[in-house]
Amino acid sequence: MYLINRRTKDFTEADIVKITETYHHWHDKDDQYEDIPGFCKSVSLDEIDLPEDEDDFDFAERFGKLKG
């Protein structure tokens, strides 16, 4: 992966191959899949922990602060 500018990253051909192969190993359940810290991990939906809190912010207020 490399930076195009301060906000945009792009993938190299090697990155795309790694992502594709990892997906196929995971999807095919062929025993070649393994979790890689910082890259991928296979979990059940029950293991995904999403916060229950609602983000109750005032968009107009925050946007006004950003403009200022």
N, C-alpha and C positions, 0 to 999 in steps of 0.2 A: 504494500500500500504506500502511496506517496501523496504529498500535498500538491494540489494544483494552485491553491492560494490559501489564505489563512482559514477559510471556512470549508473548503472542499477537498476531500480526499478522493483518490481514484485507485482502482485495483490494477495490479499488474496481472499479466497472463498467469503467472505462478499462483497468485492469490485466488484467481478464478478457478484454477484447476484444483487447488486445495479445498476450497469451499464445495465445489461440485463433487469431488471424490468423497468428502466427509458426508455429504448429504446422501449419496448413493449407498455408502456403507451403512449408514443409519437406517435408511428406508428399506433396504433389502434384508436387513437383519442377518447379515452374512458372517457375523462374529469378527469382522475386521474393524468394526466401529469401536472407538474408545473415546471417552471424555478427555478433552484437552483443556486444562485450566487456562482461563482467559480467552478461550476460543469457542468451545462448544461443550454442552452437557445435555444429556438426554434425561428428562424428568417427566413424571406424570403431571397432569393438570392440577391434581391436588397438591403437588409440591410447589407450585408457583404461588408466591406470596405477594399479593397486591394489597396495598394499603386500603383500608375501608374509608379513610377520611376523604371528604369531598373538599376540593380546592375552591373555597368560597371567596374569590377575589373579585374586585370590581375592575372589569376590563378597561373602562373609560378612565378610571383613576390611574391605573398602572400605565396605560398608553400615554396619558398626559405627562406623567413623570418621565417617561422615556423621551418624549419630545422635548422636554425642558432641559 
